[in-house]
Amino acid sequence: MQQFQVRRDDFATHRIVDAPQATLEDGQVRVAVERFAYTANNVTYAAAGDTLGYWQFFPPADDTDDTWGMTPVWGFATVSESRHADVPVGERLFGYWPPAHQWVLQPERISAQRLFDGAPHRAKLPPTYNAYSRVAAEPGYDVAMDAYRMLLWPLYVTSFCLCDALESADYYSAEQVVILSASSKTSIGLAQGLAAADTAPAVVGVTSQRNTQFVDELGVYASVLSYDAVDQLDTSKATVIVDMSGNSALLSSLIERLGDALKQCVLVGMTHWEAAGGQGVAADPRSNFFFAPSHIQKRIADWGADGFASKSQAFLAAGVKQSAAWLELTAVDGLAALAAKYPAICNGTVPPQQGLIVKP
């Protein structure tokens, strides 16, 4: 059984490890990981691994000094061995997995639609990430949508939550929403949602020069600027920044130029993790870090689990319909092939229209 691991203190460094197969205990199931998506979002998990606990989900093999970790991924797995009466062999699950051939779960809180991993080391981690959907029980489940779901669901659910949070705040009375790292899929999902909302301000996308044409042709941004042309932004307008990049130098410069016109700065991702750093941005009272799982739990409390699922799935369905026109699904066969692609993922040079689907 192999695992794809990265160094926690230098996650551009990676390795593939042969791990022993654990013996199942009563109440546990073993799953074979079928396929998962791997995107810049997974690099964000690594960048925030210590801060937000992402390294804790899947303890790696052959790591005696806490040097290595496994960045969580979203995908599908099949139960290959079961010692739990309510979870049969052959059942397919969608959720949070390690980039590995297999894993062991300890199912609890089992319903017809979902189950949770009750492993002790996950007890204090966000429930959103511990839940697994039993896909055979989903109304209208379509296996043909699996690739889009594993690739876009974890990104567009954040987009959905951002749209909901901004709408609830009446967009902070802003005249424009500026999205940094506009070519990221989470940014695109957010721009799609804002473009569809009657009351939302105009959306300005900021991206690299090589991606400006792609972003502009999406048709969901009112205007698009490259990073080296960001001085063309109209700083007289009341503005909300949604930062997916984590580039503190760029963000600090924008905050300074906007001055009192900046109404809110929402810190989300770290697609430019190599440029992250500095405390000035986070210290600004108009800045806040957005953690989607917390918003999900809030809305589940407000709407109920089924209500949240209905609203978020409708958002995802609309996003998939728009994204299918530009999204290129790329198969990656094996963890060694993922390792070969990994430097490009870290460097941000994977074309934004490409979606990597790994069959471990």
FENNORWO-V641274 format. One record per backbone hydrogen bond with DSSP energy under -1.0 kcal/mol. CO is the residue of the C=O (numbers start at 1). NH is the residue of the N-H. If there is no record, write none. Layout:
BEGIN
CO & NH
CO & NH
END
This chain:
BEGIN
1 & 19
2 & 101
3 & 17
5 & 15
6 & 69
10 & 13
13 & 7
15 & 5
17 & 3
25 & 28
28 & 83
29 & 105
30 & 80
30 & 81
31 & 103
32 & 78
35 & 76
36 & 358
39 & 42
40 & 44
41 & 45
42 & 46
43 & 47
44 & 48
46 & 49
48 & 52
49 & 55
53 & 56
67 & 8
69 & 6
73 & 97
74 & 37
75 & 95
76 & 34
76 & 35
77 & 93
78 & 32
79 & 90
81 & 30
83 & 27
84 & 87
88 & 91
91 & 79
93 & 77
94 & 133
95 & 75
97 & 73
98 & 100
99 & 4
101 & 33
103 & 31
105 & 29
106 & 118
108 & 116
113 & 134
114 & 111
115 & 132
116 & 108
119 & 122
120 & 123
122 & 125
126 & 129
130 & 117
132 & 115
133 & 94
133 & 135
134 & 137
135 & 138
138 & 141
142 & 145
143 & 146
145 & 149
146 & 150
147 & 151
148 & 152
149 & 153
152 & 156
153 & 157
155 & 159
156 & 160
157 & 161
158 & 162
159 & 163
160 & 164
161 & 165
162 & 166
163 & 167
164 & 168
165 & 169
166 & 171
167 & 170
169 & 172
170 & 173
171 & 174
175 & 202
176 & 240
177 & 204
178 & 242
179 & 206
180 & 244
181 & 184
184 & 188
185 & 189
186 & 190
187 & 191
188 & 192
189 & 193
190 & 194
191 & 195
192 & 196
202 & 177
203 & 222
203 & 223
204 & 179
205 & 225
206 & 181
206 & 182
207 & 227
208 & 211
211 & 215
212 & 216
213 & 217
216 & 219
223 & 205
225 & 207
226 & 229
227 & 230
229 & 232
230 & 233
233 & 235
238 & 175
238 & 176
239 & 263
239 & 264
240 & 178
241 & 266
242 & 180
243 & 268
243 & 269
244 & 271
245 & 272
246 & 248
247 & 251
248 & 252
249 & 253
250 & 254
251 & 255
252 & 256
253 & 257
254 & 258
255 & 259
258 & 261
259 & 262
261 & 239
264 & 241
265 & 288
266 & 243
267 & 290
272 & 275
273 & 276
279 & 283
281 & 284
284 & 287
286 & 265
288 & 267
291 & 294
291 & 295
292 & 296
293 & 297
294 & 298
295 & 299
296 & 300
297 & 301
298 & 302
299 & 303
300 & 304
304 & 308
305 & 309
306 & 310
307 & 311
308 & 312
309 & 313
310 & 314
311 & 315
312 & 316
313 & 317
314 & 318
315 & 319
316 & 320
317 & 321
318 & 322
319 & 323
320 & 324
323 & 326
323 & 327
328 & 355
330 & 357
332 & 359
334 & 338
335 & 339
336 & 340
337 & 341
338 & 342
341 & 345
342 & 346
343 & 347
344 & 349
351 & 354
353 & 328
355 & 330
356 & 38
357 & 332
358 & 36
359 & 334
END
